[in-house]
């Protein structure tokens, strides 16, 4: 198993520290009376990660200047020239949003390195930015530290530019890139490894597709992750399966309603599990009795895409949307990783800045007052009658590791909370002392109304943080907790809050979708399904063809000559990945005979992030007919596949 050696490395250092410090906030006389840890427990680096709760991932490479989502690796190195770049503007905006860390995408799949690496010429030193003497990773690191934020790095294992990708030479160069970043940018809180590995690319001019066995090619446990352990012991390692932090299984920013921090990686074929090569069924939920402490990270871009696209300036998530994601990530024991996308000037767009500011204000106002403060408690049990050390008063202090505990044989205790004043709230917060493991199976919460206890809400998998939003505000003066666990509980926090409202406005730019009611298909080589479902205005339906050989195409008569400015392809929205268009060509015609290509390329990352794929044309074009060719679909092992289209849109004036 891949985790056998890695886990030994992990436990040689940081875990030993956790073992010594678990319960360190209790006085010495109480240590011997603490409950024994239950199941896996977090390392010191993982505890730090849990406490951060939120951080930002910054995507900025030549891909930004190409208005693409994934770069092919063929952009000239000197294309990258953000003349007004300001890392402090980006870091300050993230800090205003309440985020506690920054991760620089030091190298994305296009292979372009934002630091002057010795491993490849495809790096920032070949850019006119800072006259070729700049180091963007360093500037992000300094800006993060200036804002009191921690810093991390993302280094894509897949490299679409490197000529030797797929050979041992590249794997060695990749590890050297990690050494450079680990050795020159201070202590890191995370080393982030994307799951995308292998596919078509430039590869030094080869322009071909290269596949690798991601479970063996990088030699993660033998050669790669040990570098992190040695050089950056404060950093957690993120990949699809850990070994410290796992991907939640989607790019929506949401963990499952029940989300355990414990997880046992299993390869689908019974072989060795590795990033991108596991049974993904439990990524979102974890496993109650998982073998390792590998909590989930919920990653999501602030815009529809990870990179900046000017046509998405209207689509920045609102503060309310970000708060909802906070509840579904941090509020379910995971972390919230928000993707930020600087524009070609090297700055965040005003809409992005305003959204972050509004979200930060909403967080601050919501959690400014805990209506449980000053409450008195009536607990059915307190561990060995040591109320001073393990009493419920610990639930209201500022220490997330002081806690209320019960005797070992009391696993279903109750706690009545008598509020100082009658309060109206719509959000409940619970935390466990995770230094002792994730212990609680569920919590039931009741309120005192009409002279009786009324059931209010329940939750599972409490862990490091559990935020329970109510469907509507409730007013009461007493709350009762009924807790269920296989062992003595170790509850460390209880809070009652009221969700705040904030004002938010953006700069709006109109995008006009042309009316499709008169469209008629005049040529179609796709077999099966109902094409009309692709422009019926219903995102819940889709045109699904039979299995066909690719490439294939269809042509549409729009009924009259019109001015076109762009096109949009919305993948199927039912959660299935079959038939998602990957590579395409879009052509237009005035007469249906002479055609010109006005858009082509790939819809990158479409499986993990099946959002509207908008393509803005280089200039407006006059046309009555358009033709859409599907050259390939994502994740197809052969040239034959079904094709699916939820909505196909043409934009114009």
Long-range contacts (C-beta under 8 A, 24 or more apart in sequence): 1-265, 1-272, 1-273, 2-215, 2-220, 2-221, 2-265, 2-272, 2-273, 2-274, 3-221, 3-242, 3-243, 3-265, 3-273, 3-291, 3-292, 5-221, 5-222, 6-220, 6-221, 6-225, 6-243, 7-243, 7-292, 9-225, 9-226, 9-229, 10-43, 10-229, 10-243, 10-244, 11-43, 12-229, 13-229, 13-233, 14-43, 14-44, 14-45, 14-233, 15-41, 15-43, 15-44, 17-43, 17-44, 18-42, 18-43, 18-44, 18-47, 18-435, 21-435, 22-435, 22-436, 23-401, 23-433, 23-435, 23-436, 24-401, 25-399, 25-401, 25-402, 26-389, 26-390, 26-402, 27-389, 29-389, 30-386, 30-388, 30-389, 30-390, 33-383, 33-384, 33-386, 33-389, 33-390, 34-405, 34-436, 35-383, 35-405, 35-408, 35-436, 35-439, 35-487, 35-488, 35-490, 36-436, 36-487, 37-435, 37-436, 37-437, 38-436, 38-437, 38-438, 38-439, 38-486, 38-487, 39-262, 39-289, 39-290, 39-437, 39-438, 40-262, 40-290, 40-291, 40-292, 40-293, 40-437, 41-293, 41-434, 41-435, 41-436, 41-437, 42-261, 42-293, 42-295, 42-434, 42-435, 43-236, 43-244, 43-293, 44-234, 45-189, 45-233, 45-234, 45-235, 45-236, 45-244, 46-236, 46-244, 46-245, 46-293, 46-295, 47-434, 47-435, 48-150, 48-189, 48-234, 48-236, 49-189, 49-190, 49-236, 49-244, 49-245, 49-295, 49-335, 50-295, 50-335, 50-434, 50-464, 50-465, 51-400, 52-100, 52-101, 52-150, 52-189, 52-335, 53-100, 53-330, 53-335, 53-336, 53-465, 54-97, 54-98, 54-99, 54-100, 54-101, 54-326, 54-330, 54-335, 54-336, 54-337, 54-338, 55-99, 55-100, 55-101, 55-102, 55-103, 55-149, 55-150, 55-152, 55-189, 55-190, 55-335, 55-336, 55-337, 55-338, 56-94, 56-97, 56-99, 56-101, 56-102, 56-103, 56-337, 56-338, 56-339, 56-340, 57-103, 57-105, 57-154, 57-192, 57-299, 57-306, 57-337, 57-338, 57-339, 57-340, 58-90, 58-102, 58-103, 58-104, 58-105, 58-140, 58-339, 58-340, 58-341, 58-342, 59-105, 59-108, 59-301, 59-306, 59-307, 59-308, 59-339, 59-340, 59-341, 60-105, 60-114, 60-136, 60-307, 60-308, 60-341, 60-342, 60-346, 61-105, 61-107, 61-108, 61-110, 61-112, 61-114, 61-307, 62-110, 62-112, 63-108, 63-110, 63-112, 63-307, 64-307, 64-308, 64-341, 64-342, 64-343, 64-344, 65-344, 67-309, 67-310, 67-616, 68-307, 68-601, 68-604, 69-305, 69-306, 69-307, 69-309, 69-603, 69-604, 69-605, 70-108, 70-109, 70-110, 70-602, 70-604, 70-605, 71-108, 71-109, 71-110, 71-111, 71-112, 71-160, 72-110, 72-160, 72-200, 72-201, 72-202, 72-602, 73-109, 73-110, 73-111, 73-122, 73-159, 73-160, 73-161, 73-162, 73-201, 73-202, 73-203, 74-161, 74-202, 74-207, 75-110, 75-112, 77-112, 77-121, 77-122, 77-123, 77-126, 77-127, 78-126, 78-127, 78-128, 79-127, 80-112, 80-124, 80-127, 80-129, 81-127, 81-128, 81-129, 82-129, 82-342, 82-344, 82-345, 82-346, 83-129, 83-345, 83-346, 84-345, 84-346, 84-347, 85-129, 85-136, 85-139, 85-342, 85-345, 85-346, 85-347, 86-346, 86-347, 87-136, 87-139, 87-140, 87-142, 87-143, 88-143, 88-146, 89-347, 89-348, 89-353, 90-140, 90-143, 90-340, 90-342, 90-347, 90-348, 91-140, 91-143, 91-144, 91-146, 91-147, 91-149, 92-143, 92-147, 93-340, 93-348, 93-352, 93-353, 93-356, 93-357, 94-147, 94-149, 94-340, 94-356, 95-147, 95-148, 95-149, 95-360, 96-353, 96-356, 96-357, 96-360, 97-322, 97-338, 97-355, 97-356, 97-357, 97-359, 97-360, 98-359, 98-360, 98-363, 98-364, 99-149, 99-338, 99-356, 100-149, 100-150, 101-144, 101-149, 101-150, 101-151, 101-152, 101-189, 101-190, 102-140, 102-143, 102-144, 102-149, 102-150, 102-151, 102-152, 103-151, 103-152, 103-153, 103-154, 103-190, 103-192, 103-337, 104-136, 104-137, 104-140, 104-141, 104-151, 104-152, 104-153, 104-154, 105-154, 105-156, 106-137, 106-153, 106-154, 106-155, 106-181, 107-154, 107-155, 107-156, 107-159, 107-177, 108-154, 108-156, 109-156, 109-158, 109-159, 109-160, 109-194, 109-196, 109-201, 110-160, 110-161, 111-156, 111-159, 111-160, 111-161, 111-162, 112-161, 113-177, 115-180, 115-181, 115-184, 117-177, 117-180, 118-176, 118-180, 119-173, 119-176, 119-177, 119-180, 120-161, 120-162, 120-173, 122-161, 122-162, 137-181, 137-185, 138-184, 138-185, 141-185, 141-186, 145-186, 150-188, 150-189, 151-185, 151-186, 151-187, 151-188, 151-189, 152-188, 152-189, 152-190, 152-191, 152-192, 152-235, 153-181, 153-185, 153-188, 153-190, 153-191, 153-192, 154-192, 154-193, 154-194, 155-181, 155-191, 155-192, 155-193, 156-194, 156-196, 157-193, 157-194, 157-197, 157-214, 157-218, 157-275, 158-194, 158-196, 158-197, 158-198, 158-199, 159-201, 160-199, 160-200, 160-201, 160-202, 160-203, 161-201, 161-202, 161-203, 161-204, 162-203, 162-204, 163-203, 163-204, 163-205, 163-206, 164-204, 165-201, 165-203, 165-210, 165-212, 166-198, 166-210, 166-211, 166-212, 166-217, 171-217, 171-218, 171-219, 171-223, 174-218, 174-224, 175-223, 175-224, 175-227, 178-224, 178-227, 178-228, 179-227, 179-231, 182-227, 182-228, 182-231, 182-232, 183-231, 187-232, 187-234, 187-235, 188-232, 188-234, 188-235, 189-234, 189-235, 189-236, 190-235, 190-236, 190-237, 190-238, 190-245, 191-228, 191-232, 191-235, 191-236, 191-237, 191-238, 192-238, 193-237, 193-238, 193-239, 193-275, 195-239, 195-240, 195-247, 195-275, 195-276, 196-276, 196-605, 197-275, 197-276, 213-277, 214-274, 214-275, 214-276, 214-277, 215-267, 215-271, 215-272, 215-273, 215-274, 215-275, 215-276, 215-277, 216-272, 216-274, 218-274, 220-274, 220-275, 238-297, 239-275, 240-275, 240-276, 240-278, 240-280, 240-283, 241-265, 241-273, 241-274, 241-275, 241-278, 241-294, 242-292, 242-294, 243-292, 243-294, 244-294, 245-294, 245-295, 245-296, 245-297, 245-335, 246-283, 246-286, 246-294, 246-295, 246-296, 246-297, 247-283, 247-296, 247-297, 247-299, 248-283, 248-284, 248-296, 248-297, 248-298, 248-299, 248-329, 248-334, 249-280, 249-283, 249-284, 249-296, 250-284, 250-608, 251-299, 251-300, 251-301, 251-605, 251-608, 251-609, 252-298, 252-300, 253-298, 253-299, 253-300, 253-325, 253-328, 253-329, 253-336, 253-338, 254-298, 254-300, 254-325, 254-328, 254-329, 255-284, 255-285, 255-296, 255-298, 255-328, 255-329, 255-332, 255-333, 255-334, 256-284, 256-285, 256-332, 257-332, 257-460, 258-285, 258-460, 258-461, 259-284, 259-285, 259-286, 259-296, 259-332, 259-333, 259-334, 259-461, 259-463, 260-285, 260-286, 260-287, 260-288, 260-290, 260-333, 260-438, 260-461, 260-463, 261-286, 261-290, 261-293, 261-294, 261-295, 261-296, 261-333, 261-434, 261-438, 261-463, 261-464, 262-286, 262-287, 262-288, 262-289, 262-290, 262-291, 262-292, 262-293, 262-294, 262-438, 263-287, 263-290, 263-291, 263-292, 263-294, 264-290, 264-291, 264-292, 265-292, 265-294, 286-461, 288-441, 288-461, 295-333, 295-334, 295-335, 295-463, 295-464, 296-333, 296-334, 296-335, 297-334, 297-335, 297-337, 298-325, 298-328, 298-329, 298-334, 298-335, 298-336, 298-337, 299-337, 299-338, 299-339, 300-325, 300-337, 300-338, 300-339, 301-338, 301-339, 301-341, 301-609, 302-338, 302-339, 302-340, 302-341, 302-352, 302-355, 302-356, 303-339, 303-341, 303-352, 304-609, 304-611, 304-612, 305-341, 305-609, 305-611, 306-339, 306-341, 306-605, 306-609, 307-341, 308-341, 308-342, 308-343, 308-344, 308-349, 309-341, 309-614, 310-343, 310-616, 311-511, 311-566, 311-614, 311-616, 312-614, 313-349, 313-351, 313-506, 313-507, 313-509, 314-351, 314-506, 314-508, 314-509, 314-511, 316-349, 316-351, 316-352, 316-355, 316-506, 317-355, 318-355, 318-358, 318-504, 319-355, 319-358, 319-359, 319-361, 319-362, 319-502, 319-504, 320-362, 320-504, 322-355, 322-359, 322-362, 323-359, 323-362, 323-363, 323-366, 323-499, 326-359, 326-363, 326-467, 327-427, 327-467, 327-469, 330-465, 330-467, 331-465, 331-466, 331-467, 331-468, 331-469, 332-461, 332-466, 332-467, 333-438, 333-461, 333-462, 333-463, 333-464, 333-465, 333-466, 350-506, 350-507, 351-506, 351-507, 354-504, 354-505, 354-506, 355-504, 355-506, 358-502, 358-503, 358-504, 361-500, 361-502, 362-499, 362-500, 362-501, 362-502, 365-500, 365-502, 366-427, 366-497, 366-498, 366-499, 366-500, 367-495, 367-497, 369-497, 369-498, 370-396, 370-495, 370-496, 370-497, 371-419, 371-421, 371-423, 371-424, 371-425, 371-495, 371-496, 371-497, 371-498, 372-396, 372-417, 372-419, 372-423, 372-479, 372-494, 372-495, 372-496, 373-420, 374-419, 374-420, 375-417, 375-418, 375-419, 375-420, 376-417, 376-418, 377-415, 377-416, 377-417, 377-418, 378-415, 378-416, 378-418, 379-404, 379-413, 379-414, 379-415, 379-416, 380-410, 380-413, 380-414, 380-415, 381-406, 381-407, 381-410, 381-413, 382-406, 383-407, 383-488, 392-491, 394-492, 395-491, 395-492, 395-493, 395-494, 396-494, 399-492, 400-431, 400-433, 400-492, 400-493, 401-433, 401-435, 401-492, 402-433, 402-492, 403-432, 403-433, 403-436, 403-490, 403-491, 403-492, 404-489, 404-490, 404-491, 404-492, 405-488, 405-489, 405-490, 405-491, 406-488, 406-489, 407-488, 408-487, 408-488, 409-488, 410-488, 411-484, 411-485, 411-486, 411-487, 411-488, 411-489, 412-482, 412-483, 412-484, 412-485, 413-483, 413-489, 414-480, 414-481, 414-482, 414-483, 415-480, 415-481, 415-483, 416-478, 416-479, 416-480, 417-478, 417-479, 417-480, 417-481, 417-494, 418-477, 418-478, 419-476, 419-477, 419-478, 419-479, 419-496, 421-477, 422-475, 422-476, 422-477, 423-475, 423-476, 423-477, 423-496, 424-473, 424-474, 424-475, 424-498, 425-470, 425-473, 425-474, 425-496, 425-497, 425-498, 426-469, 426-470, 426-472, 426-473, 426-474, 426-497, 426-498, 426-499, 427-467, 427-468, 427-469, 427-470, 427-496, 427-497, 427-498, 427-499, 428-457, 428-467, 428-468, 428-470, 428-494, 428-495, 428-496, 428-497, 429-465, 429-466, 429-467, 429-468, 429-493, 429-494, 429-495, 429-496, 429-497, 430-459, 430-462, 430-465, 430-466, 430-468, 430-491, 430-493, 430-494, 431-462, 431-463, 431-464, 431-465, 431-466, 431-491, 431-492, 431-493, 432-462, 432-463, 432-464, 432-489, 432-490, 432-491, 432-492, 433-490, 433-491, 433-492, 434-463, 434-464, 436-490, 438-462, 438-463, 439-485, 439-486, 439-487, 439-488, 439-489, 439-490, 440-483, 440-484, 440-485, 440-489, 440-491, 441-484, 441-485, 441-486, 442-483, 442-484, 443-481, 443-482, 443-483, 443-484, 444-481, 444-482, 444-483, 444-484, 445-479, 445-480, 445-481, 445-482, 446-479, 446-480, 446-482, 447-474, 447-476, 447-478, 447-479, 447-480, 448-476, 448-477, 448-478, 448-479, 448-480, 449-476, 453-480, 462-491, 465-493, 469-499, 473-498, 511-566, 511-651, 512-651, 512-652, 512-653, 513-568, 513-649, 513-650, 513-651, 514-558, 514-562, 514-564, 514-649, 514-650, 514-651, 514-652, 516-649, 516-650, 518-558, 518-559, 518-560, 519-556, 519-557, 519-558, 519-559, 520-556, 520-557, 520-559, 521-554, 521-555, 521-556, 521-557, 522-555, 522-556, 522-557, 522-592, 522-625, 523-553, 523-554, 523-555, 523-627, 524-554, 524-555, 525-552, 525-553, 525-554, 526-552, 526-553, 526-554, 526-630, 526-643, 533-645, 534-645, 534-646, 534-647, 534-648, 535-647, 535-648, 535-649, 536-647, 537-647, 538-647, 539-570, 539-573, 539-646, 539-647, 540-573, 540-574, 540-646, 541-646, 542-572, 542-573, 542-574, 542-644, 542-645, 542-646, 543-643, 543-644, 543-645, 544-572, 544-579, 544-642, 544-643, 544-644, 545-579, 545-642, 545-643, 545-644, 546-642, 547-640, 547-641, 547-642, 548-640, 548-641, 548-642, 548-643, 549-639, 549-640, 550-630, 550-631, 550-632, 550-633, 550-636, 550-639, 550-640, 550-641, 550-643, 551-629, 551-630, 551-631, 551-632, 552-629, 552-630, 552-643, 553-585, 553-627, 553-628, 553-629, 553-630, 554-627, 554-628, 555-592, 555-625, 555-626, 555-627, 555-628, 556-625, 556-626, 556-627, 556-628, 557-592, 557-624, 557-625, 558-623, 558-624, 558-625, 558-626, 558-650, 559-624, 560-624, 561-590, 561-622, 561-623, 561-624, 562-622, 562-623, 562-624, 562-652, 563-620, 563-621, 563-622, 563-652, 563-653, 564-588, 564-598, 564-617, 564-620, 564-621, 564-622, 564-623, 564-626, 564-650, 564-651, 564-652, 565-616, 565-617, 565-620, 565-651, 565-652, 565-653, 566-599, 566-614, 566-615, 566-616, 566-617, 566-650, 566-651, 567-599, 567-614, 567-615, 567-617, 567-626, 567-628, 567-648, 567-649, 567-650, 567-651, 568-612, 568-613, 568-614, 568-615, 568-647, 568-648, 568-649, 568-650, 568-651, 569-603, 569-612, 569-613, 569-628, 569-645, 569-647, 569-648, 569-649, 570-611, 570-612, 570-613, 570-645, 570-646, 570-647, 570-648, 570-649, 571-603, 571-606, 571-610, 571-611, 571-613, 571-644, 571-645, 571-646, 572-610, 572-644, 572-645, 572-646, 573-610, 573-646, 576-644, 577-607, 577-610, 577-634, 577-635, 578-641, 578-642, 578-644, 579-633, 579-641, 579-642, 579-643, 579-644, 580-606, 580-607, 580-610, 580-633, 580-634, 580-635, 580-644, 581-606, 581-613, 581-630, 581-632, 581-633, 581-634, 581-643, 581-644, 581-645, 582-606, 582-631, 582-632, 582-633, 582-634, 583-630, 583-631, 583-632, 584-628, 584-629, 584-630, 584-631, 585-628, 585-629, 585-631, 586-615, 586-626, 586-627, 586-628, 586-629, 587-626, 587-627, 587-628, 587-629, 588-621, 588-623, 588-625, 588-626, 588-627, 589-623, 589-624, 589-625, 589-626, 589-627, 590-622, 590-623, 590-624, 590-625, 591-624, 591-625, 592-624, 592-625, 595-627, 596-621, 603-634, 606-634, 607-634, 607-635, 612-647, 612-649, 614-651, 620-652, 620-653, 626-650
